[in-house]
């Protein structure tokens, strides 16, 4: 039994990651977090919840694509190098300006082809669903990447509870529109038609890898990373992983998405990570894994479906991925 008491973690481990990493190593065997808190100390103290050894659990998690043992990108980079155009276009803008956003209370409108439409408080929407940890690669279309330990709820669990009708073929997600608190939305220079919208085919949304994240690194989601509720689709370019979601709509028709509207020849609806299909203005064969610097560029080969082919390639069988980029 590998679960240790919280007291075993030396007080000297004061940085968030080192505390985090040790706790996660111990907790991974448990697989799940209690629904209501991100780092429940009760779980650390429990012996009943760890039927597998940490090693057994992590290899089964890895086989499902839920976990990678690649070096995690430090919290500081995950939370300071961001794309969140609602707060500006510079990578440092979201960390600086997202603090102006109010995320509590938060409600999510559910509409379209579902048996249980309505406006739900985030708490009600997620009530009773277990939070899970997923350590995923995130590959931005701009050719940088990170490895991030997310906490969240698999989207298929949430959708099943909302009961899509037989007509539902797509899921559309919309980000909050609140120019008073999102300075990028009130910028005269913005070319985006707000709010930011993204979408998935229903089978992509129901894939076990697709996560609705509410936290990362064992803590609440930083605002710059899309608090309080964002999508994470690890086999697709990062722009599909829409942040700060206030609306989920199930539909029969494929939704129009922000980047497709803006530059359809550059950003497709599918946006699957694919080293064989270059962006019209740059190659997608390699990526810069963060942290990286001038003297340690950390350039690595990009993998098909960002390394999740075993889990998702079947979704695209028979499709021409050059055409459906
Ligand atoms: N969601 C919204 N609403 N607005 C954005 O500008 N940027 C996307 C995606 N989700 C974006 C968004 C892009 S391009 C990327 S790469 C990821 O968020 C970055 O997520 P991160 O900042 O948490 O790493």
Boltz pocket constraint, residues with backbone or C-beta under 6 A from the ligand:
constraints:
  - pocket:
      binder: B
      contacts: [[A, 78], [A, 81], [A, 82], [A, 83], [A, 84], [A, 85], [A, 86], [A, 138], [A, 139], [A, 140], [A, 141], [A, 175], [A, 196], [A, 224], [A, 225], [A, 226], [A, 237], [A, 238], [A, 239], [A, 240], [A, 241], [A, 242], [A, 243], [A, 244]]
      max_distance: 6.0
